[in-house]
Amino acid sequence: MNILILGSGGREHALAWKIAASPLTDRLYCAPGNAGIAREAECVALDLADHAAVIAFCRRAGVDFVVVGPEAPLCAGIVDDLEAAGIGAFGPSKAAARLEGSKGFTKDLCRANGMPTATYERFRATAPAKAYIRARGAPIVVKADGLAAGKGVVVAQSLAEAETAVDMMFGGELGDAGIEVVIEEFLDGEEASFFALCDGETAIPLTTAQDHKRAYDGDKGPNTGGMGAYSPAPNIDAAMSARIMAEIIAPTLRAMKAMGAPYKGVLYAGLMITREGPKLIEYNARFGDPETQVLMLRLMSDLVPALLASRDGMLKNFDLRWYAEPALTVVMAAKGYPGTYERGTVIKGLDDAAAVKGVEIFHAGTKAEGGKIVANGGRVLNVSAIGRTVREAQARAYEAISRIRWPQGFYRHDIGWRAVEREAK
């Protein structure tokens, strides 16, 4: 079959790498793609916001199935439009994608269905929001309701920081995403990313990961889209996974079906594992980035049948197999990220780096220019590795990084530190 992937990041490169290996894949396209994806698929210059153009290309190219990577097209209804045009698509409908598109919607869903989450309230004006913050105290979490490209969450350690976040969001810095603000209690525990594949009625757990959101070593600096990840998450064992499925994922699927918006696709739960058990921080309506990079390295099964079963409502008797070995990815970003950064800087040594045993390099913000690979975004490369232990995967990834010559880039030196510490004990 002919398959089109929508997106241009490290997540999409990892998906392309896995989908290209499937015997079910005849021709693979990616729109718009990047320099790394171009090695796996034919890249197509399409504006993902132009649904008519995407549909027209699918018809011209005989595309049978579309895999949607990023959240923005999902929340804009790209799956609805593709399905209405008779083109199969993987991902939730616009109504179901509200689980990511509106944090307030998800929090209300949790409250109505008794799902464990942080105490919260929703606000559309500055004064009551600040009054709530003063009444609750710090630390406290301030979130823009809508999509904000990873910049809409402030974990405020002081009242002043929380009030500044409210002013920023209501002041328009995040556009429409900040029209409404969700303020919630600070949860104490260890974060984890949990993924389930859903077909509207049935959900099957994939595997787990831990992300590193802060820009700098020691979990310091501003929040980013993610500076690295590893899988599996050591704080989720079989018993905890069963609790997450029973207390969070299954009630979500029942509630979405009951409101006429059955959820199909990957449901990515950002969790805090607390003393009381798992609590939902937020949902994402797609594969994570950079978590997908480590998930795809560990996935033994063919991915394409799983995506088709999700879309077709056939997961009830489906199973996936995973390699036991852990995987780890380190993000190389342009200096200045998540703030202002330079584009067009040349990256060398990628083939030498990829020669390290167990290593795959997934491109994110790159493009080919004059026979060279240049940086074209904030998060630029995902240097990923699999190994017998997290320490071995970590060592392989950093050995590969040492071979990459890109003075204008930076990366964290401590990805996977929690898991390495656990292994040492």
C-alpha positions as CSV (number, residue, x, y, z in Angstrom):
1,M,0.0,0.0,0.0
2,N,1.0,3.6,-0.5
3,I,1.4,5.5,2.8
4,L,1.7,9.2,3.5
5,I,3.1,10.5,6.8
6,L,2.3,14.1,7.8
7,G,5.0,16.0,9.7
8,S,8.6,17.0,9.7
9,G,10.1,16.2,13.1
10,G,12.1,13.5,14.8
11,R,8.9,11.7,15.6
12,E,8.0,11.5,11.9
13,H,11.5,10.3,11.0
14,A,11.2,7.5,13.5
15,L,7.8,6.5,12.2
16,A,9.1,6.7,8.6
17,W,12.0,4.5,9.5
18,K,9.7,1.8,11.0
19,I,7.0,2.1,8.4
20,A,9.5,1.8,5.5
21,A,10.6,-1.5,6.9
22,S,7.1,-3.0,6.7
23,P,6.4,-5.5,3.9
24,L,3.0,-3.8,3.6
25,T,4.5,-0.5,2.4
26,D,4.9,-0.1,-1.3
27,R,5.6,3.6,-1.6
28,L,6.2,5.9,1.3
29,Y,5.7,9.7,1.2
30,C,6.2,12.3,3.9
31,A,4.9,15.9,3.9
32,P,6.9,18.1,4.3
33,G,9.6,15.8,5.8
34,N,13.2,16.7,6.5
35,A,16.7,15.7,5.3
36,G,16.7,12.5,7.2
37,I,13.2,11.4,6.3
38,A,14.2,11.9,2.6
39,R,16.3,8.7,3.0
40,E,13.2,6.7,3.9
41,A,10.5,8.4,2.0
42,E,9.7,10.7,-0.9
43,C,9.3,14.2,0.7
44,V,6.5,16.3,-0.6
45,A,6.1,20.1,-0.1
46,L,2.6,20.4,1.3
47,D,1.1,22.8,3.7
48,L,-0.5,20.6,6.4
49,A,-3.0,23.4,7.2
50,D,-4.3,23.1,3.6
51,H,-6.4,20.0,3.9
52,A,-7.7,20.2,0.3
53,A,-4.1,20.2,-1.0
54,V,-3.3,17.1,1.1
55,I,-6.4,15.3,-0.2
56,A,-5.5,16.3,-3.8
57,F,-2.0,14.9,-3.4
58,C,-3.4,11.6,-1.9
59,R,-5.6,11.2,-4.9
60,R,-2.8,12.0,-7.4
61,A,-0.3,9.6,-5.7
62,G,-2.8,6.8,-5.0
63,V,-2.3,7.1,-1.2
64,D,-4.2,4.4,0.7
65,F,-3.4,5.4,4.2
66,V,-2.3,8.6,6.0
67,V,-0.4,8.7,9.3
68,V,-0.8,12.0,11.0
69,G,2.2,13.0,13.2
70,P,1.7,16.4,14.8
71,E,-1.1,17.6,17.0
72,A,-2.1,20.8,15.1
73,P,-3.5,19.0,12.0
74,L,-5.4,16.6,14.2
75,C,-7.0,19.3,16.3
76,A,-7.9,21.1,13.0
77,G,-9.8,18.0,11.8
78,I,-7.4,16.6,9.1
79,V,-8.5,13.0,9.9
80,D,-12.2,13.9,9.5
81,D,-11.5,15.5,6.1
82,L,-9.4,12.6,4.8
83,E,-12.0,10.1,5.9
84,A,-14.8,12.1,4.3
85,A,-12.8,12.0,1.1
86,G,-12.5,8.2,1.3
87,I,-8.9,8.1,2.4
88,G,-8.0,6.1,5.5
89,A,-6.2,7.9,8.2
90,F,-4.5,7.1,11.5
91,G,-5.3,9.5,14.3
92,P,-8.3,10.9,16.3
93,S,-11.1,13.0,14.9
94,K,-11.3,16.7,15.6
95,A,-13.8,16.1,18.4
96,A,-11.6,13.4,20.0
97,A,-8.4,15.4,19.6
98,R,-9.9,17.9,22.2
99,L,-8.1,15.7,24.7
100,E,-5.0,17.6,23.7
101,G,-6.5,20.7,22.1
102,S,-8.1,21.8,25.4
103,K,-6.6,21.1,28.8
104,G,-9.8,22.4,30.4
105,F,-11.8,19.8,28.4
106,T,-9.6,17.0,29.7
107,K,-9.7,18.2,33.3
108,D,-13.5,18.4,33.2
109,L,-13.5,14.9,31.7
110,C,-11.4,13.6,34.6
111,R,-13.6,15.3,37.2
112,A,-16.8,13.9,35.7
113,N,-15.5,10.4,35.5
114,G,-13.6,10.1,38.7
115,M,-10.1,9.8,37.0
116,P,-7.1,10.7,39.2
117,T,-5.7,14.1,38.4
118,A,-4.5,17.4,40.0
119,T,-7.1,19.6,41.7
120,Y,-7.8,22.5,39.3
121,E,-10.0,25.4,38.2
122,R,-10.5,27.1,34.8
123,F,-10.3,30.9,34.3
124,R,-11.0,33.4,31.5
125,A,-10.0,36.6,33.4
126,T,-6.9,37.8,35.2
127,A,-8.3,38.9,38.6
128,P,-10.1,35.6,39.6
129,A,-7.1,33.6,38.4
130,K,-4.7,35.5,40.6
131,A,-7.1,35.4,43.5
132,Y,-7.2,31.6,43.2
133,I,-3.4,31.4,43.1
134,R,-3.1,33.5,46.2
135,A,-5.6,31.3,48.0
136,R,-3.9,28.1,47.0
137,G,-0.3,29.2,47.4
138,A,2.9,28.0,45.6
139,P,4.3,25.9,44.1
140,I,1.4,25.9,41.6
141,V,1.0,25.1,37.9
142,V,-0.4,27.5,35.3
143,K,-1.4,26.2,31.9
144,A,-2.7,27.7,28.7
145,D,-5.8,25.8,27.7
146,G,-4.9,25.4,24.0
147,L,-2.0,24.2,21.9
148,A,1.1,26.2,22.6
149,A,3.9,24.1,21.1
150,G,5.2,23.0,24.5
151,K,5.4,26.6,25.9
152,G,2.0,26.8,27.6
153,V,2.9,25.2,31.0
154,V,4.6,27.1,33.8
155,V,5.5,25.3,37.0
156,A,5.6,28.3,39.3
157,Q,7.7,28.1,42.5
158,S,6.4,31.4,43.8
159,L,3.2,33.5,43.7
160,A,5.0,36.2,41.7
161,E,6.1,33.6,39.1
162,A,2.5,32.3,38.8
163,E,1.0,35.7,38.5
164,T,3.5,36.6,35.8
165,A,2.5,33.5,33.9
166,V,-1.1,34.5,34.1
167,D,-0.3,38.0,32.7
168,M,1.7,36.4,29.9
169,M,-1.0,34.0,28.8
170,F,-3.9,36.5,29.1
171,G,-1.6,39.1,27.5
172,G,-1.7,37.3,24.2
173,E,1.9,36.0,24.0
174,L,0.5,32.5,23.2
175,G,-2.3,33.7,21.0
176,D,-5.6,31.9,21.1
177,A,-4.1,29.2,23.3
178,G,-4.1,31.6,26.2
179,I,-7.7,32.8,26.0
180,E,-8.5,30.4,28.8
181,V,-6.1,29.3,31.6
182,V,-6.1,26.2,33.8
183,I,-4.5,26.5,37.2
184,E,-3.8,23.3,39.1
185,E,-2.1,21.9,42.1
186,F,1.5,21.0,42.0
187,L,1.9,17.2,42.1
188,D,4.9,15.7,43.9
189,G,6.3,12.5,42.3
190,E,8.1,11.2,39.3
191,E,6.8,11.8,35.8
192,A,6.3,9.2,33.1
193,S,4.9,8.9,29.6
194,F,2.4,6.1,29.0
195,F,1.1,5.2,25.5
196,A,-1.9,3.2,24.5
197,L,-3.2,2.4,21.0
198,C,-6.9,2.9,20.8
199,D,-9.6,1.9,18.3
200,G,-12.6,3.7,19.8
201,E,-13.5,0.9,22.2
202,T,-10.4,-1.1,22.9
203,A,-7.1,0.1,24.1
204,I,-3.8,-1.9,24.3
205,P,-0.8,-0.5,26.2
206,L,2.3,0.1,24.1
207,T,5.3,0.8,26.2
208,T,6.5,3.5,28.5
209,A,9.1,6.3,28.5
210,Q,10.5,9.1,30.5
211,D,11.1,12.5,28.9
212,H,13.5,15.3,29.9
213,K,11.7,18.6,29.5
214,R,14.2,21.0,30.9
215,A,16.9,22.5,28.6
216,Y,19.9,22.0,30.7
217,D,21.7,19.3,32.8
218,G,20.3,18.6,36.2
219,D,16.7,19.4,35.0
220,K,17.5,23.1,35.0
221,G,16.5,25.9,32.6
222,P,13.3,26.5,30.7
223,N,10.8,23.8,29.6
224,T,11.3,22.6,26.0
225,G,9.6,20.2,23.7
226,G,11.9,17.5,25.1
227,M,15.7,17.2,25.3
228,G,15.8,13.4,25.4
229,A,14.0,10.3,26.5
230,Y,14.5,6.7,27.4
231,S,12.3,3.6,27.5
232,P,11.0,1.8,29.4
233,A,10.1,4.1,32.3
234,P,11.5,2.3,35.4
235,N,8.7,3.6,37.7
236,I,6.0,1.8,35.8
237,D,5.9,-2.0,36.4
238,A,3.2,-4.4,35.3
239,A,1.0,-3.6,38.3
240,M,1.3,0.1,37.8
241,S,0.6,-0.3,34.0
242,A,-2.6,-2.2,34.9
243,R,-3.7,0.6,37.2
244,I,-3.1,3.2,34.6
245,M,-5.2,1.3,32.1
246,A,-8.0,0.7,34.5
247,E,-8.1,4.1,36.3
248,I,-7.2,6.5,33.4
249,I,-7.2,5.0,29.9
250,A,-10.3,2.8,30.0
251,P,-12.6,5.5,31.6
252,T,-11.4,8.0,29.0
253,L,-12.3,5.7,26.1
254,R,-15.8,5.0,27.7
255,A,-16.4,8.7,28.2
256,M,-15.3,9.7,24.7
257,K,-17.5,7.0,23.1
258,A,-20.5,8.1,25.3
259,M,-20.2,11.7,24.1
260,G,-20.1,10.6,20.4
261,A,-16.4,11.2,19.9
262,P,-14.8,7.7,20.0
263,Y,-11.0,8.0,20.4
264,K,-8.9,6.3,17.7
265,G,-5.1,6.6,17.5
266,V,-2.4,6.8,20.1
267,L,-3.4,8.2,23.5
268,Y,-0.3,9.6,25.2
269,A,-0.8,10.1,28.9
270,G,1.6,12.4,30.7
271,L,1.5,11.0,34.2
272,M,2.8,11.8,37.7
273,I,3.4,8.7,39.7
274,T,2.6,9.8,43.2
275,R,2.5,8.1,46.6
276,E,-1.3,7.5,46.0
277,G,-0.7,6.1,42.5
278,P,-0.8,7.4,39.0
279,K,-2.4,10.8,38.3
280,L,-3.0,12.3,34.8
281,I,-1.1,15.5,34.1
282,E,-2.3,15.9,30.5
283,Y,-3.2,14.0,27.4
284,N,-1.6,14.2,24.0
285,A,-3.5,13.0,21.0
286,R,-0.5,11.6,19.1
287,F,2.9,9.9,19.5
288,G,5.3,11.8,21.7
289,D,8.5,13.5,20.5
290,P,11.2,12.5,21.5
291,E,9.5,9.4,23.0
292,T,8.6,7.9,19.6
293,Q,12.2,7.6,18.7
294,V,12.9,5.2,21.6
295,L,9.6,3.4,21.2
296,M,10.3,2.6,17.5
297,L,13.8,1.3,18.4
298,R,12.2,-1.1,20.9
299,L,9.2,-2.2,18.8
300,M,9.7,-5.7,17.4
301,S,6.4,-6.0,15.6
302,D,5.4,-4.5,12.3
303,L,3.9,-1.1,13.0
304,V,1.7,-0.8,10.0
305,P,-0.9,-3.5,10.9
306,A,-1.2,-2.0,14.3
307,L,-2.0,1.5,12.8
308,L,-4.5,-0.1,10.5
309,A,-6.2,-2.1,13.3
310,S,-6.5,1.1,15.3
311,R,-8.3,2.9,12.5
312,D,-10.5,-0.1,11.6
313,G,-11.6,-1.0,15.2
314,M,-9.8,-4.3,15.2
315,L,-7.5,-4.1,18.3
316,K,-9.6,-6.5,20.5
317,N,-7.4,-9.5,19.7
318,F,-4.3,-7.6,18.7
319,D,-0.9,-7.8,20.3
320,L,2.5,-6.2,19.9
321,R,6.0,-7.5,20.8
322,W,8.8,-5.4,22.2
323,Y,12.5,-5.9,22.5
324,A,13.5,-6.1,26.2
325,E,16.5,-4.0,25.7
326,P,16.1,-0.3,26.8
327,A,16.6,2.5,24.3
328,L,17.7,6.1,24.8
329,T,17.7,9.3,22.7
330,V,19.5,12.6,23.1
331,V,18.3,15.7,21.4
332,M,20.8,18.0,19.8
333,A,19.4,21.5,19.6
334,A,20.5,24.8,18.1
335,K,22.1,27.1,20.7
336,G,19.5,29.5,22.0
337,Y,16.6,27.0,21.9
338,P,13.9,27.2,23.2
339,G,14.5,30.9,22.6
340,T,16.0,32.6,19.5
341,Y,18.4,30.4,17.5
342,E,20.3,30.4,14.2
343,R,19.3,28.4,11.1
344,G,21.5,27.3,8.3
345,T,24.5,26.1,10.3
346,V,26.3,23.1,8.7
347,I,26.3,19.7,10.5
348,K,29.1,17.2,9.8
349,G,30.0,13.7,10.9
350,L,26.6,12.2,10.8
351,D,27.6,9.0,8.9
352,D,30.5,8.4,11.3
353,A,28.1,8.9,14.2
354,A,25.6,6.5,12.8
355,A,28.2,3.8,12.5
356,V,28.3,3.3,16.3
357,K,26.7,0.0,17.2
358,G,23.1,0.2,18.1
359,V,22.7,3.8,17.0
360,E,20.1,5.4,14.8
361,I,20.0,9.1,14.1
362,F,16.6,10.6,13.6
363,H,16.5,14.1,12.0
364,A,14.1,16.8,13.3
365,G,14.9,20.4,12.2
366,T,17.2,19.6,9.2
367,K,17.3,20.2,5.5
368,A,19.6,19.4,2.7
369,E,21.3,22.4,1.1
370,G,24.1,22.3,-1.5
371,G,24.9,18.7,-0.7
372,K,25.2,19.5,3.0
373,I,22.9,18.9,6.0
374,V,22.0,22.2,7.7
375,A,20.1,23.0,10.9
376,N,16.5,24.3,10.2
377,G,14.8,24.4,13.6
378,G,15.3,24.4,17.3
379,R,15.4,20.7,18.0
380,V,17.6,19.4,15.2
381,L,18.8,15.8,15.7
382,N,17.8,12.8,17.9
383,V,20.8,10.6,18.5
384,S,19.2,7.3,19.6
385,A,20.6,4.0,20.7
386,I,19.5,0.6,22.1
387,G,21.6,-1.5,24.5
388,R,21.6,-4.3,27.0
389,T,21.2,-1.7,29.8
390,V,20.3,2.0,29.9
391,R,23.9,2.8,30.7
392,E,25.1,1.0,27.5
393,A,22.4,2.7,25.4
394,Q,23.5,6.0,27.0
395,A,27.2,5.4,26.3
396,R,26.5,4.5,22.7
397,A,24.4,7.7,22.1
398,Y,27.0,9.9,23.6
399,E,29.8,8.2,21.7
400,A,27.8,8.9,18.5
401,I,27.4,12.6,19.5
402,S,31.1,12.9,20.1
403,R,31.6,12.2,16.3
404,I,29.1,14.9,15.2
405,R,30.8,18.2,14.3
406,W,28.3,21.0,14.9
407,P,29.7,23.9,17.0
408,Q,26.3,25.7,16.9
409,G,24.5,22.9,18.7
410,F,24.1,21.9,22.3
411,Y,22.7,18.9,24.2
412,R,22.2,17.6,27.7
413,H,24.9,15.3,29.1
414,D,22.7,13.5,31.6
415,I,19.8,11.9,29.7
416,G,18.7,8.8,31.5
417,W,20.4,9.6,34.8
418,R,17.5,8.4,36.9
419,A,17.5,5.0,35.2
420,V,21.3,4.7,35.3
421,E,21.2,5.4,39.1
422,R,18.5,2.7,39.5
423,E,20.7,0.2,37.5
424,A,23.7,1.0,39.7
425,K,21.7,0.2,42.8
